[in-house]
C-alpha cells in the first residue's frame, strides 16, 4: 500500500531533509487540492505530518488536517505535536482514521499505552525514527532527532506488545529526504522479528526501483513524499509498479 505524504508548515506543503527545519523546501501546492489529487490518482491512504506541531510540541494544523480529511476520499493517518488525548479524540471524531505518535512513544510509554487502552490499539501508529549505530543496531531518536535513546528499536517495540500494538512506522533518519533508496535490510529485520505487526516504511524512496525493492519485501505500507513533489515519478506509477 502506497501512502503519499503531506508535510504541513504554516498551512503549506513542505519537505525537510533528514528532519532539519533549516533544510526546508516549500512547494507551491495547496494541501487540500493535493489530497484530492492523491485520491484521484488511486491512493487509499494519506499520511499527514503537522511539522509545526512536531517542532513546537503542540498540535497546530488540526483544523486544516480535518478539512483535508473531509475533502478527500482517503483514509488519513496523521501526527505531529499530539500531547493530549483530547487532541487525538478531536481528530478521530473528525474523520481521521488513526493518529501517529512519534517521540512521545519513546519518552512516555505509560501515557501512550493509556491512550491505546482508551481508544483502541488500532487507532494509534507508533512512529519510531532511528539512527543506525556502529554495530548496526537501530536506536530511536527524540527531541527533533537531536538525541538518541540508549535503548534499541527492538526494546521499544517489545514494550508495547502487551497493549496490542498493531502498526509501526519506522524511518531511517539517514535516508529521509535523500532520494537514495530505503533501508531494505532494516525493514526486513523488523518484519522477521515481528511478523504479526504491520510495518509502514518511510524514508529514502527516490525512484520506482526503490518502490519495487520495498514492494518485494511486502510491508503493510510505503510512505512516499519528496519523490512525488520532485516529479521523480507519478503516484499512479508507484501504485501500479
N, C-alpha and C positions, 0 to 999 in steps of 0.2 A: 504494500500500500504506500503510495507516494503522498507525503504531507507537504504541500507547498507552505512556505513560511512567510509571515509578515511580521517584521520587527518595527515597533512604533516608537517614535520620539517626537514630541511637540506636534502630535497629530498627523505626522507623515511617515512614509516608509523609508527606513534606513537599513544599513548593514554595518556591522563593526568587524574589524579584523582582529581575530583572537580575543574578542571581548574588550578591546581597548577603545574607550569612548573618545580618545584623541585621534583614533583612526576610523572615523565615521564617514560613510558615504551616504549622501541624501539622494533619493530617487524621485523623479517627477511623476509619482504615481499616487493616485487617490486611494486610500486604504479600502474604502467600501467598493469602489469600482474594481480594484484589484481582486478583492474577494469574489466578486461576481464573475470576473473573467476566469478565475481559477475554477469556479464551479462549472462554467460553460465549457472549459477545456476537459472536463471529466473528473476532476478531483472529488473525492468524497469527504475528505477531512481537510481542515485548515489548522495550522499551528501559528498562534499569535503570541508575541512576546511584548510585554509592556516594559520597554527599556528604561523609561523614566522611572517606573516603579522599581525596577531592579536596581537602578543607580541610587535612588534615594530611600530604598526600603519602605516605600509607601505606594500602593497601587494608585496610578494616576490616569490611566486610559480606559477604565472600566466602561464608561459611558459610550465611548467610541467602539469598543470591542463588542458591546451588546448591540449597537447599531449594525455592525458588520455581521454579527450572528443572525440577526433578524432579516437582513437584506439578502444574504446569500444562502442558497440551498446546500449548505455544508454542515457537517458536524465540526464543532470548534473545540479545540483544547487551547488553554491559554494560561500564562503565568507571568510573574514579574511583580515583586513587591507585595505579594499577598501575605499578610501577617495576622489576620483575624478571621475567625470563622464566618462572621457576618459578611465580610468582603466576598468570601467564597460562595456563600449562600446567594448573595445578590447576583453573581454571575451564573450560577446554576439555575436559579429561578428565572433568569432572563433568557435561558435557552442554550447556554454553553454546556457542552456535553461533559467535559471534565476539566479540572484545573491541574496546573503543573506547578509543583513545589520544588524549588531548587536548593539553595544553600541551607535553608532552614531545615531541610530533611537531614542534613548532616549535623547542624548545630543544636537542634532542639527536637530530638526524636520523640520525646514524650508528647509534645504538643502536636506534632504531625500525626502520630498514632491516634491521638484523641480525635482528630478530625476524621481519620479513616474509619474509626469506630462509629462516629456520629453520622457521617454522610454516606458511608459505604466505600469500601476499598476500590471499587471500580470507578469512583469519581475522582480519584487522585492519582496522578502520574508523578513518580519520583524522577526528577531531572538531576542527574549527577554528572557534573563536569569534572574531567580528570586530567591530571598530568601523569605521564609515564615516568617513573623514577629510574634510577640507574640499573636496577635489576628487573626492569620491565613490569613492575607492579603498578597497577593503576591506583592513584591516590586522589581522592576528591579535593577540589579547590573551592574555597569560600572567599567571602569579602571581595567580590568583584574579581575573582581569580587571582588575588594578590597573596593569598595564604593557602597552604596545602596541608591537609589533615595528615596526622601521623598514622591514621588507620587506612586500611585498604578499601577499595571499592567493594570487595567481597564481604568485608566485615559490615559495611553499611547495609548492603542488600540483605545479609543474613539477619540483621537486627529487625527487619520488617516482615520477616516470614510469618511471625505469629499473629499478624493482623491482616493476613490475606492479601498481601501485595500482589497486584496483577500486572502492572505495566511500569517499565522503567525506560527512561530516555537518557542515553549516555552520549556525551560529546567528548571527543579527544581534543582538548584545547589547542594543541599544536597544529591540528588540522583545520580548525574552524576559520572559515573565510578565505582559506588559501587556494581553493580550487585545484588541489594537487592530489586528490584521492582520499578515500576514507581509510580508517584503520581497520582493515578486514580482520586482522589477527585478533584484535581486542574484542570485536563483536563476536567472532567465532568462539573465543574463550567464554564469553558471557553466556552464549546460547548453550554451550556444552555444560557449563556448571549449573545453569538454571533453565532446564528445558521447558518448565511449566510457566515461565514468565514471558510476557510479551515484551520484546525489545524493540525500541524505536532508536534508530541510529541517527546521528547528527554530526555534521562537520566534514568538510573536505570535498564534497561532490562538485566536480568541475566539468565533467563530460558524460556522455551516455555510456562510455566504457566503465566509468565509476559506478553508474547506476546499475549496469549489468552485473558488475562484480558484487555489489551488495545484494541484488536480487538472487544471485547464485547461492548465497547462504541463507536466504529467506527469512529476514527479520520481519516482525509484525509491521514495521513502518520505516520509511526512509524520508527524513526531512531534507528538503532542498530549498535553499534561499537565494544566495548571491548568484548562483549559476543562471537562475531564471531571469533575474534582473539585469544581468550582464549579457543576456541573449546567447549563452553558450549552447542552448538547445531549448526546445519548447516543452511545456508541461505535457502536451499530448504525446510527444516523442518519449518522454520519460515514463509515462504511464504504459505505453504500448511496447517499449523495447524489451 
